């Protein structure tokens, strides 16, 4: 599998892990860990904590943890625009721009808002445009993941291990593919 296809596949796998947990989440997380081992041992190690939790957990407990992590904690909302801009006009403009990019690349988003972490991962997992993908990762996903992980650090939800793994994977692939560090978030959105 080419580097691009492998990266796209992993982005899609991470996106599926960020969906509301279904009965196949343990299998999906184990498959993602196995695929990550070929690319990033650090990201795979971080994801193993999450994989153990979903493998050993009861479905109700996994669902409760998902809700407690992403829906009850304002600091851990999985919306990139919200993490970067808060509830502001800048977030609205960010979502409009994402919708334009989605249309431009022929991507049909799912049921979530365009700035949902899973939707954005599905988008970068479906396009070949390297500069667009890297810009979204460096200027959007990585700064948002920093806030998500830092915001949830006090609470030991296993989903934070998933977010840490995703952050490691994306940071390593952008730097490895581009030899440039992740950019700072747009100045007008910093809250």
GIDA-V481661 format. One record per residue. N is the residue number from 0. RES is the residue in three letters. BURIAL is b if it has 24 or more other C-alpha atoms within 12 Angstrom, else e. Layout:
N/RES/BURIAL, N/RES/BURIAL
//
This chain:
0/UNK/e, 1/UNK/e, 2/UNK/e, 3/UNK/e, 4/UNK/e, 5/UNK/b, 6/UNK/b, 7/UNK/b, 8/UNK/b, 9/UNK/b, 10/UNK/b, 11/UNK/b, 12/UNK/b, 13/UNK/b, 14/UNK/b, 15/UNK/b, 16/UNK/b, 17/UNK/b, 18/UNK/b, 19/UNK/b, 20/UNK/b, 21/UNK/e, 22/UNK/e, 23/UNK/e, 24/UNK/b, 25/UNK/b, 26/UNK/e, 27/UNK/b, 28/UNK/b, 29/UNK/b, 30/UNK/b, 31/UNK/b, 32/UNK/b, 33/UNK/e, 34/UNK/b, 35/UNK/b, 36/UNK/e, 37/UNK/e, 38/UNK/b, 39/UNK/b, 40/UNK/e, 41/UNK/b, 42/UNK/b, 43/UNK/b, 44/UNK/b, 45/UNK/b, 46/UNK/b, 47/UNK/b, 48/UNK/b, 49/UNK/b, 50/UNK/b, 51/UNK/b, 52/UNK/b, 53/UNK/b, 54/UNK/e, 55/UNK/e, 56/UNK/e, 57/UNK/e, 58/UNK/e, 59/UNK/e, 60/UNK/e, 61/UNK/b, 62/UNK/b, 63/UNK/e, 64/UNK/b, 65/UNK/b, 66/UNK/b, 67/UNK/b, 68/UNK/b, 69/UNK/b, 70/UNK/e, 71/UNK/e, 72/UNK/e, 73/UNK/e, 74/UNK/b, 75/UNK/b, 76/UNK/b, 77/UNK/b, 78/UNK/b, 79/UNK/b, 80/UNK/b, 81/UNK/b, 82/UNK/b, 83/UNK/b, 84/UNK/b, 85/UNK/b, 86/UNK/e, 87/UNK/e, 88/UNK/e, 89/UNK/e, 90/UNK/b, 91/UNK/e, 92/UNK/e, 93/UNK/b, 94/UNK/b, 95/UNK/e, 96/UNK/e, 97/UNK/b, 98/UNK/b, 99/UNK/e, 100/UNK/b, 101/UNK/b, 102/UNK/e, 103/UNK/e, 104/UNK/e, 105/UNK/e, 106/UNK/e, 107/UNK/e, 108/UNK/b, 109/UNK/e, 110/UNK/e, 111/UNK/e, 112/UNK/b, 113/UNK/b, 114/UNK/b, 115/UNK/b, 116/UNK/b, 117/UNK/b, 118/UNK/b, 119/UNK/b, 120/UNK/b, 121/UNK/b, 122/UNK/b, 123/UNK/b, 124/UNK/b, 125/UNK/b, 126/UNK/b, 127/UNK/e, 128/UNK/e, 129/UNK/e, 130/UNK/e, 131/UNK/b, 132/UNK/b, 133/UNK/b, 134/UNK/b, 135/UNK/b, 136/UNK/b, 137/UNK/b, 138/UNK/b, 139/UNK/b, 140/UNK/b, 141/UNK/b, 142/UNK/b, 143/UNK/b, 144/UNK/b, 145/UNK/b, 146/UNK/b, 147/UNK/b, 148/UNK/b, 149/UNK/e, 150/UNK/b, 151/UNK/b, 152/UNK/e, 153/UNK/e, 154/UNK/e, 155/UNK/e, 156/UNK/b, 157/UNK/b, 158/UNK/b, 159/UNK/b, 160/UNK/b, 161/UNK/b, 162/UNK/b, 163/UNK/b, 164/UNK/b, 165/UNK/b, 166/UNK/b, 167/UNK/b, 168/UNK/b, 169/UNK/b, 170/UNK/b, 171/UNK/b, 172/UNK/b, 173/UNK/b, 174/UNK/e, 175/UNK/e, 176/UNK/e, 177/UNK/e, 178/UNK/e, 179/UNK/e, 180/UNK/e, 181/UNK/b, 182/UNK/e, 183/UNK/e, 184/UNK/b, 185/UNK/e, 186/UNK/e, 187/UNK/e, 188/UNK/b, 189/UNK/e, 190/UNK/e
//
